[in-house]
């Protein structure tokens, strides 16, 4: 079945190149932090601090709350 866009999708704003870059960098940094957590390098509290700082820095669209 082919993918179809919604009829009103033309009215929605597309993600800009800047937003995409921020999202990509946020997800990459978060993946590193998750790996550090998994390896025991940082604990859950540290991970949550890192996640909050990354959200503040990158203001991701999909990765966190909108800024």
Residue pairs with C-beta under 8 A, 6 or more apart in sequence:
15 23
15 61
19 61
22 58
22 59
22 60
22 61
23 58
23 60
23 61
23 62
23 63
25 58
26 54
26 55
26 57
26 58
26 60
26 63
26 64
27 60
27 63
29 54
29 58
30 50
30 51
30 54
30 63
33 42
33 47
33 50
33 51
33 54
34 47
36 42
36 47
37 43
37 44
37 46
37 47
42 50
51 64
54 60
54 64
55 63
55 64
55 65
55 67
56 67
59 66
59 67
